[in-house]
Amino acid sequence: MSHSIPKAVLYYDVRSAWSLAVLFALEEKGYGKDELEHRPVDLSKGETFSPTFLRINSKGTVPTLVVPFEDTLSSDMESRYKAIAETEALITFLDKSRSIMSQTHTTSAAPAPALSPATVALSSTAKSIITLLHSAPASPEMLFLLNAKNLAALRTIAPSVSAFLKGRKEALDRYLAEDEAKEVRLSEKTKSFWLEKKSAIEGLLTTLNEADKSDTELSESGRKAREEYLEKSKAAWQVGLAVVLNKLTKELLPGPYALGEQISVVDVHLAAWLHELVILTGGSARDNGTVAIARLEEHVGGGFAFTKDVPSLPASASPTTSSEGPPPAPAATGPRPKLAVLWDALASRPSWQKVFG
């Protein structure tokens, strides 16, 4: 039976750093708004834990892209689909699927620049950086949950993080109750997945919900849990992330972008990741690079400092920004960190304004 040309469906949440990376890739590649179907899902309501979503992506993560197989694009045949749930594979797919030679029924007249590196050497560097950004110590989700190295910071973040986790726990409780009542038929693997997620959330929620209590008001187990949380947070930022940032700055090539003068697939991942880190430090997408990276440096703490090895442009040669872009950086009097230069280059792009602005 005849049907319309099938579209890919993107499941995402704008509070997810890697979802924003995919949206950034779509803008950089010039995809038309009608070329993919956008379906937002709410992480704070546990929508990725639903039985329906787990049939699409058993890990319950976003972004997830459901795409028709190329050999079933014809309007006179039934379409078959596959799900791409790994961010790196998803962005690589989007990069390759739209080009001058594309046959994916594109409707956009925008340019379709190739984001993948053109040489073996640059491809190796790109792979190394992207793998680093997606490593466990660099996880934006983990750093969001462990973003308090002292009691004052814990009390500051507790309301927002607790509200996020509470919504996810309520969803898991509901799904487990439906399973118990035999309202849905699910595998033991799915049930175990729910129970594992619920247990992790409950342990963290207890510490967050007791953030306003003094140490003397806590039970012995409560004090121990708080101490462990603060130590984990400190280690996450001062040790794990510090190592990642040091490795990253050594991998970056002379800019302004990650691999040189042209934006690449590395910058797509890096833009979303770096933006999330700056937001977690209390910064904004409108901060200039000098401010954003200094804020990140201070938040990491423990004596961490970026190497400042990029000469500053004279004030008269500094790039200008539009009224919609970040405020111009104050006239620099010395070298700057590579990430500050890269931030300014990314923040000046129209795609940054659309996705992060």
C-alpha positions in Angstrom: 0.0 0.0 0.0 1.3 3.4 -0.9 2.5 5.7 1.9 4.4 9.0 2.2 8.2 9.1 2.3 9.2 7.9 5.8 11.1 10.3 8.1 13.7 9.7 10.8 12.4 10.4 14.3 14.6 12.1 16.9 13.8 11.5 20.5 15.5 14.1 22.7 15.4 16.3 25.8 16.9 19.8 25.7 18.2 19.2 29.2 20.4 16.5 27.9 23.8 17.7 26.7 24.1 15.0 24.1 20.6 15.8 22.8 21.9 19.4 22.3 24.9 18.0 20.4 22.6 16.3 17.9 20.5 19.5 17.5 23.7 21.4 16.9 24.8 18.9 14.3 21.4 19.3 12.5 22.0 23.0 12.3 25.6 22.7 11.1 24.6 20.2 8.5 21.7 22.4 7.2 18.9 19.9 7.7 15.5 21.3 7.0 13.0 21.4 9.9 10.7 19.0 8.0 13.3 16.4 7.3 13.2 14.8 10.7 10.3 14.4 13.1 11.3 15.8 16.5 9.8 14.1 19.5 10.8 15.6 22.9 10.7 13.3 25.8 10.9 14.4 29.5 13.7 12.9 31.4 12.5 14.4 34.6 9.2 12.5 34.2 11.0 9.2 33.5 9.5 9.0 30.0 12.6 7.1 28.8 11.9 4.4 31.3 8.4 3.7 29.8 7.9 0.3 28.2 7.2 2.0 24.9 10.5 3.8 24.9 12.5 0.8 26.1 11.3 -1.1 23.1 13.0 1.5 21.0 16.1 1.9 23.1 16.6 -0.7 25.9 19.1 1.6 27.7 16.4 4.3 28.1 18.7 7.1 27.0 18.4 10.1 24.7 19.2 11.2 22.1 17.8 8.3 20.1 17.2 8.4 16.3 14.9 6.0 14.6 15.7 5.9 10.9 14.2 4.0 8.0 16.4 1.5 6.2 17.7 3.1 3.0 16.3 0.2 0.9 12.8 0.9 2.2 12.6 4.6 1.4 10.4 4.1 -1.7 6.8 5.3 -1.3 5.4 2.1 -2.7 6.8 -0.3 -0.1 6.5 -0.8 3.6 9.3 0.9 5.6 11.5 -0.8 8.1 13.4 1.0 10.8 16.4 0.8 13.1 17.3 2.8 16.2 20.6 4.6 16.7 21.2 5.3 20.4 24.9 6.0 20.7 25.6 9.8 20.3 28.8 9.3 18.3 27.2 7.0 15.8 24.1 9.2 15.6 26.1 12.3 14.7 28.3 10.4 12.3 25.1 9.1 10.6 23.7 12.6 10.3 27.0 13.9 8.9 27.1 11.2 6.2 23.4 11.3 5.4 23.3 14.9 4.1 25.8 16.0 1.5 25.9 17.4 -2.0 25.4 13.8 -3.2 22.7 13.0 -0.7 19.8 10.9 -1.8 17.8 11.2 1.4 15.0 13.3 -0.1 16.4 16.5 1.4 14.2 19.6 1.2 16.8 22.1 2.5 18.8 24.4 0.3 21.3 25.1 3.0 25.0 24.1 2.5 25.9 20.6 3.7 29.5 20.8 4.9 31.4 17.6 5.6 32.2 17.5 9.4 34.3 14.4 9.3 38.1 14.9 9.1 39.6 14.5 5.6 42.9 12.8 6.7 43.8 9.7 8.7 45.8 11.8 11.2 42.9 14.2 11.9 40.5 11.3 12.0 42.6 9.6 14.7 42.7 12.9 16.7 39.0 13.3 16.3 38.3 9.8 17.6 40.6 10.3 20.6 38.9 13.5 21.6 35.3 12.3 21.1 36.1 9.1 23.0 37.5 11.2 25.9 34.4 13.4 26.0 32.2 10.3 26.2 34.3 8.6 28.9 32.8 8.0 32.4 34.8 10.8 34.1 33.5 13.3 31.6 29.9 12.4 31.9 27.6 15.5 32.0 24.9 13.4 33.7 27.3 12.3 36.4 28.6 15.8 36.9 25.1 17.2 37.2 24.3 14.7 40.0 27.6 15.2 41.8 27.9 18.9 41.7 28.5 19.8 45.4 31.9 19.5 47.0 30.7 21.0 50.3 27.6 21.3 52.4 26.8 24.9 51.2 26.9 23.7 47.5 24.8 20.6 48.4 22.1 22.8 49.9 22.1 25.0 46.7 21.7 22.2 44.2 19.5 19.9 46.3 16.1 21.4 45.2 16.6 21.2 41.5 18.4 17.8 41.5 16.0 16.3 44.0 13.0 17.5 41.9 14.5 15.9 38.8 15.2 12.6 40.5 11.8 12.5 42.3 10.0 12.6 39.0 12.0 9.7 37.6 11.4 7.7 40.8 7.7 8.3 40.6 7.6 7.0 37.0 9.6 3.9 38.0 7.2 3.3 40.9 4.2 3.5 38.5 5.7 1.2 36.0 6.6 -1.4 38.6 3.1 -1.2 40.1 1.6 -1.8 36.6 3.9 -4.8 36.2 2.9 -6.1 39.6 -0.8 -5.7 38.8 -0.2 -7.6 35.5 -1.4 -4.5 33.6 1.6 -4.8 31.3 3.6 -7.9 30.3 7.3 -7.2 30.5 10.5 -9.2 30.6 12.4 -9.8 33.8 15.3 -7.9 32.2 13.1 -4.8 32.0 12.0 -5.2 35.6 15.6 -5.6 36.8 16.5 -2.5 34.8 13.8 -0.5 36.6 14.7 -1.8 40.0 18.4 -1.0 39.5 17.6 2.6 38.4 15.2 3.0 41.3 17.7 1.9 43.9 20.3 4.3 42.6 17.9 7.2 42.6 16.6 6.4 46.1 20.1 6.4 47.6 20.9 9.8 46.2 17.5 11.3 47.0 17.9 10.5 50.7 21.1 12.6 50.8 19.6 15.5 48.8 16.3 15.5 50.9 18.4 15.9 54.1 20.6 18.6 52.8 19.2 21.2 55.1 19.9 19.1 58.2 23.0 19.7 60.3 25.4 16.8 60.8 24.1 16.4 64.4 20.5 16.0 63.1 21.4 13.1 60.8 21.5 9.5 61.7 24.9 7.8 61.5 24.0 6.3 58.1 22.9 9.7 56.9 26.1 11.3 57.9 28.1 8.6 56.2 26.0 8.9 53.0 26.5 12.7 53.0 30.3 12.4 53.5 30.4 9.8 50.7 28.4 12.1 48.4 30.7 15.1 49.0 33.8 13.0 48.6 32.5 11.6 45.3 31.6 15.1 44.1 35.0 16.4 44.9 36.7 13.4 43.2 34.4 13.8 40.1 35.4 17.4 39.6 38.9 17.8 41.1 40.3 14.4 39.9 38.2 12.8 37.1 37.2 16.0 35.2 40.6 17.6 35.8 42.3 14.7 34.1 39.9 14.9 31.2 40.4 18.6 30.8 44.2 18.3 30.8 44.1 15.5 28.2 41.6 17.5 26.1 43.7 20.7 26.0 46.7 18.6 24.9 44.8 17.0 22.1 43.3 20.3 20.7 45.1 21.6 17.6 45.8 25.3 17.1 42.4 26.8 16.6 40.2 28.4 16.7 38.3 25.1 16.4 39.3 21.7 17.8 41.1 20.5 14.7 42.1 23.8 13.2 40.5 26.5 11.2 37.3 24.6 10.1 34.5 23.4 12.4 34.4 19.6 12.5 32.5 16.7 14.1 34.7 17.1 17.2 33.3 20.6 17.8 29.7 19.3 17.6 30.4 17.1 20.6 32.7 19.6 22.3 30.2 22.5 22.0 27.4 20.6 23.9 29.7 19.1 26.5 31.5 22.4 27.3 28.3 24.3 27.3 26.9 21.9 29.9 29.9 22.2 32.1 29.8 26.0 32.1 26.0 25.9 32.9 26.8 23.6 35.9 29.3 26.1 37.2 26.6 28.8 37.2 27.6 30.3 33.8 25.6 31.1 30.7 25.8 30.4 27.0 26.2 34.2 26.6 29.4 34.3 28.6 32.5 35.1 26.6 35.2 32.5 26.5 37.5 34.2 29.0 34.7 34.4 31.6 33.2 30.9 30.8 36.5 29.0 31.0 37.7 31.0 34.1 34.5 30.0 35.8 35.0 26.4 34.9 38.6 26.5 36.1 37.5 27.9 39.5 34.7 25.4 39.9 37.0 22.4 39.3 39.1 23.6 42.2 41.9 21.8 43.9 44.5 24.1 42.3 43.4 23.2 38.8 44.5 25.7 36.1 44.3 25.7 32.3 47.5 26.3 30.4 47.3 29.7 28.8 49.2 29.2 25.5 47.1 31.0 22.8 48.3 34.6 22.2 45.5 37.2 22.6 44.5 39.3 19.6 45.0 43.0 19.9 41.8 44.8 21.0 41.4 46.3 17.5 41.7 42.8 15.9 39.3 41.1 18.3 36.3 39.5 16.5 33.0 41.3 16.9 29.7 39.6 17.9 26.1 40.4 17.0 23.6 41.7 19.5 22.3 38.1 19.8 25.7 36.6 20.5 27.8 36.5 23.7 29.2 39.8 25.0 32.6 40.6 23.6 35.5 39.4 25.8 37.3 42.1 27.7 40.5 43.2 26.1 43.0 40.4 27.0 46.4 41.3 28.2 48.1 37.9 27.9 47.7 34.4 26.5 44.4 32.6 26.8 43.4 28.9 27.3 42.7 27.0 24.1 39.1 26.3 25.3 38.4 30.0 25.8 39.3 30.7 22.1 37.3 27.7 21.0 34.3 28.8 23.1 34.3 32.2 21.4 34.6 30.7 18.0 31.6 28.3 18.6 29.5 31.0 20.3 29.8 33.3 17.3 28.1 30.7 15.0 24.4 31.0 14.1 23.9 27.4 15.1 25.1 28.1 18.6 22.6 30.9 18.9 19.7 28.6 17.8 20.6 25.7 20.0 22.2 27.1 23.1 21.4 30.8 23.0 
